[in-house]
């Protein structure tokens, strides 16, 4: 269940500010029969309406290849919402969203179909052109080019606003293809029109990493290489490929999770803090950080794994060498971070569902001399339950000098203007705010890191360690850290 705080009547009365779409809009979802649309976008749109964050006039148009009756598409939309909100679904609200939903069947590469789409938009908008038109590419990346080109030619701008385009990751498959994607986009659109979406940036706790650093000088002074033994970033998933094996088998965990989500988390945690948070300064700082990442001695820095049984899944090539798990050791080429290893770990079909950041501090002499005493840590858990925890040591009473771990922390409940990631990001696009979207320079920087890893996979064919579904990945991932005197912080 989404744990979003639903605003109450008293919140509205108290006038607590909250983000809502101020502009009327039409949202066209390309790939409307796909899993992203059903799992994320339809529920998000319903939720925005439930929380009174939609404007007076909004329209949602599903675009996909299969011919479908309007009522059948509305049913798919409604079923997707009910599947997420279960018996909490407010049927009245859902019905009022459905009034604004329509479907248009077309081929992604047919310019004629986009002209048909234009007429469909004019019909449902009833001539009200004072609005924002948005196109969401929720299709497989293989058709991005066709959709962008046809959209560009169809000129779906309104009188007052250029059409905005939302492209969700993956942004290419490597550095070269990301460049090609940018070329296609810039051939047809101006930069301010396209929004490059990594949904992790819409997660409150991810952006909160930056806010925490700004708001707490204690943290700012502690998050420095001289005090830190190592940093760990975990993106552990219980689920497997969930019907997306066709896509996943072509990319693997490094491209799917590290290139985007994990490097973004790392950037928010360790980048230099600009004096003022602006869209430009944040993008620049992230880009600088990602550009400074180093991968030393690949053999000692990369472990890849695959869960047993993966190759038998539908959509996976029988002898697939695609990794469903990866553990990495990176460094930041900066005096402040000199020799501080950054361990990243992500995988599918693991024992736990956990996205977290762990900062392990250097041991004091007392800890060095007593293996029983655990290092001090700052744990920032991003999902599933958000919490911040300090792991300190406190002395036991009595004459013995004995210390036990003291965990101080508290869960963070969303109690303000909280939204799930796609809802928040959609509102940002409607309002034209690009802060939580990516820019190509940082995407290129991330591909340069990732390309080194995937090229190493193809050229040197390092062992692909098999692991049991429901485990914490292959043993080799533990050994990667043990070699340097570290261990993964596994607990939730
Ligand atoms: C997506 C990846 O970007 O993020 C998926 O393609 C992954 O493979 C997903 O499962 C994880 O997102 P979340 O929000 O569930 O942590």
Boltz pocket constraint, residues with backbone or C-beta under 6 A from the ligand:
constraints:
  - pocket:
      binder: B
      contacts: [[A, 237], [A, 240], [A, 256], [A, 257], [A, 355]]
      max_distance: 6.0
